[in-house]
Amino acid sequence: MDRLFLDANVLFFIAYGSSSLEVFWNICRQGRCKLLASAYVIEEAMRNLSVPGRSNG
């Protein structure tokens, strides 16, 4: 099974429902790959998501 290592920017845009990144979710849901991120990357994405007024636009 392929493993895709995600960075904070990818997690940020996935969290906001980026249609182009939805492909990653669909492939993962089908069991064709595994999405991975480090604890540091997850923390960074969470910090970015908590900034008021910040969005993918």
N, C-alpha and C positions, 0 to 999 in steps of 0.2 A: 504494500500500500504506500502510495506517495505521501510525503509529509510536506506541508507548506508552512513555513515559519513567517508569521505576520509581524509587521512592525506597528508602532503606535498610530501612525497615520492611517494605515489600513483599518485597524480596529475602530478608529474614530469615524471614518466614513461608513463602515459597516453599521455602526451604532446609529447613524443618521439615515440608514436605509438606502444607501447608494445603489441604484439599480445595476450599475456595471459590476459592482462587487458582490451582488446577490448570487452571481455565478458560483463564487467560492462556497457559499452556504449550500446551494443546491447540490454541488458535487460532493460536499461533505455528507450531506443528508443521505445521499445515495450510497454512501459507504465506499466511495472511490478514492478518497484521500482523508487525511487527518490534518486539521488546522492546529497549529501550535504557536504559543507566544510565551515569552519569559515573564516572570513576575514583574520585572522592571518595566517591560513594555506595557503590561496591563495597568500598572500604577500610573505610567505616563499618560496613557489613553484616558484613564479615569480623571486625572488632573485636568486634561484638556477639555473633557466633556463637562467638567464642573465650572468652567469659566463662563460667567454670565454673558449672554449675547453671542457666544461663539457657535457657529453652525457650519455646515458643509458648503454654504453658498457664499 
